[in-house]
């Protein structure tokens, strides 16, 4: 406390006044001794004159001169010190007060700058802070010359002051107390000037740091504002579109797909907004990291944008879901669309697992089969008089194929539809709606090509009905993709070997090879087609293991087979698959016209299949007589015959004549001893009738397709009960239906 008082400006000013007072006292004392000085000088001169010429005179003269010099210097120094102290005292007062005022001003400005913090939470607030600080900096700039001038004046004043020598020249007549032994004026002013300089530098650094924070905040907040404005604009544009949506229930059924595509397009357009939302949130987090607390307005804006984005996403997904459901339930690919396939007392209903069933309101009965399908199955009973199961099955399938309009479907069109619906995973299940969607695509295309033949709702419903009868007898509402493909491809219009290649590819691995398990899947799905018609026993039964074994034995028991080996085996028409090539021959024979007369019913020309005897010359049978087992006098069922599904050529006529001539010399015992099957037999325990197939049947030559079937007529009578012997065609197995 005592030391602080000694260093205070007031105390130092008091000391300066005291020193000035002492100088005045000193000068007064000098003036008071003037007379003594003059008396001494006069007396000395007198004595000097009296001692003139002596050594004492020289010594006295020297002392008088020394006294006069010191007296003169004393008076001069006294006058100088007095005038300097009086002038310095006034200037020091002015400088001291100026420095004091500057220190007070600097402190006020530093407090004012501190009150400008913290940084505002939005762009307008920080922009206002920036304007305030710019005015503050202009004020500092205006004050800078005053401060620099004052400091320079103090520096010059301090360099010119000899006050430190004052204490050497003048000693206090008494000992001062400790508090009065303060530092002198020079040190006081120097310290004050240093304080002003330090505070000025600190204020400028504080101002520069604050400006840097403002600039950074402005940049970040402007970026945030621009990002939020951009996001808000895009959200508003999407919300305008969303606001224009009509309720799904008010939309036309035919427009559902178009609306669905538009909403999906909107979903694609707004997908990039996710990045905008993330960017806005990242900017907000960065500002928080910088210590900038966002304003309530900014926080509310961010929350609003995030909420609107989430609501927009939910609205779009809900809209897509609603449109999908409406399209599924009422659109062209829906079961509602199929309700027009029934008329009269019938109503199409849907079970909980989406499987259709049909209600007859007149009889108050329900059934799984479409009324038209029921009629079709009833009409197939007309074919039960065909004695030979391969032809019976093929003719039933042909009628079914035409009723389903699959005889109009090319393999390429079928493949396009399957690819369009991305049906690549053959082991995956298809539900009812997936089946309907794919069938609708198929029949829509067929309708464009054959609009007078194809009724899309009826065809879709009928084909769905047939597929479920074949592959989903329990009506679970699901079938495998492979089953769907097998059913459609088997009955489509294509070359036989093209069908084989396609179906093999579905079960082959990526390397193009097929093992026993995969082949079993294909044969299992294939055999379900005749099984559904009740004809499976004639084709080896539902157990496909013997057929798989037969194929791999044909391939010398390799672990895997390739397409070429599979085709070679299929060309032998294995018992489990013989119905498919026979179907192709039935289709090819439908419009065939032969210039020959049936020896039994006398039909001429023969339409359809023509069967020529290889035992008798000019002996022909039409397909009706042949299928019913009728024979003319003199012709036996065990006699060899050849089947034609297209008109014969002259070369075929000559060849058949030669065979007839050869057979004229063969006995009945020979034909009984050398039976030849028209298909590749498969040893198995059959369902239904017991039909044993000879294990040692000779292999049939592919060089002459007629020779493969000429033995067959002799087997028909013998196999009447088993319905198990088949004739081969005289056309290429690759001929398209």
JOVEN-V241407 format. One line per field, one symbol per residue. phi: phi as a letter, one per 20 degrees, with the letter a starting at -180 (. if undefined). psi: psi as a letter, one per 30 degrees, with the letter a starting at -180 (. if undefined). burial: 1 if it has 9 or more other C-alpha atoms within 8 Angstrom, else 0. A space follows every 10 residues. Layout:
# JOVEN-V241407
phi->???
psi->???
burial->???
This chain:
# JOVEN-V241407
phi->.fffffefff ffffffffff ffffffffff ffeffgffff ffffffffff dgneffffff gfffffffff ffffffffff ffffffffff ffgfffffff ffffffffff fffffffeff ebfgffffff ffffffffff ffeggfffff ffffffgffe eefffffffc dffceefgfe effeffffff ffffffffff ffffffffff ffffffffff ffffffffff ffffffffff fffefeggfe efgfegffff ffffffgffe gffgffffff ffffffffff neeffgffff ffffffffff ffffffffff ffffffffec fgeeffgeff fdcmfecedc fgemffbcdd ffelccbfef gfffffffff ffefeffdff ffffffffff gffemffeef fffffffffg eledefeeed egffffffff ffffffffec fedddggfff fffggffffe dbfelfnbcf gffgffffff dfeafgfffg ffffffdfff endcefffff ffffffffff gfemdfffdn nffegfffff ffffellffb cdffffffff fflggfdfff ffgfffffeg dfcdfbdffd emfbffdnfc ddfdddfldc cffffffenf cegnddfeff ccdcdcgfdf ffffffffff ffffedefff ffecfcfebe fcfaeeemfe cedgfdfffe fefcffffcf ffgfefffdg felddceded dffefff
psi->eeeeefflee eeeeeeeeee eeeeeeeeee efgeeeeeee eeeeeeeeef gkfleeeeee eeeeeeeeee eeeeeeeeee eeeeeeeeee eeeeeeeeee eeeeeeeeee eeeeffllkl gleeeeeeee eeeeeeeeee eefeeeeeee eeeeeeeeff kgfffefefk kkflklleff hllleeeeee eeeeeeeeee eeeeeeeeee eeeeeeeeee eeeeeeeeee eeeeeeeeee eeffklkeff kkeffeeeee eeeeeeeeef effeeeeeee eeeeeeeeeg gjjkleeeee eeeeeeeeee eeeeeeeeee eeeeeeeeff lfglfeffff fllbfkkklk leggkklkkj fefhlllfkk eeeeeeeeff fffffjfkee eeeeeeeeee eeefgfffjl eeeeeeeeee ghifjffklk leeeeeeeee eefeeeeefi fffjjeeeee eeeeeeeeee fiffhfgkll eeeeeeeeee gljlkefeee eeeeeffllf fglkaeeeee eeeeeeffef efgggfefgg lfjfeeeeee efeeghhlfl lleeeeeeef ffikefgffe eeeeeeeefe gkjkilkkfe fgkklkkbkk jkkgekkhjk kleeeeffgk llkfklffkk lkkkglklle eeeeeeeeee eeffgkleee eefikkkglj lkkljlkbkj jkkkfgkkkk kffjfeffff feeffeeege efhgkklllg lkffkk.
burial->0000111000 1110111001 0111011001 0000000000 1001000100 1000001101 1001000000 0000100110 1100110010 0100110111 0110011011 0010000011 1110111011 0010001000 0000001001 1001100100 0010010000 0000000011 0111110111 0110111011 0010011000 1011101101 1111101100 1101100110 0100000000 1010011011 0011011001 0010011011 1011001100 0111100110 1100110110 0110110011 0111011111 1111101110 0100011101 0001111111 1000000011 1011010001 0010011111 1111111111 1101111011 1011001110 0010010001 1110111111 1111011000 1001011111 1111101111 1100001111 1111011110 1111111111 1011101100 0111110111 1111111111 1100111111 1101011111 1110100001 1110111011 0111111111 1111111111 0111001111 0000111111 1111110011 1110111100 1000001111 1111111000 0010011011 1010000000 1100111111 1110011000 0000001000 0000111111 1111111011 0111111111 1010111
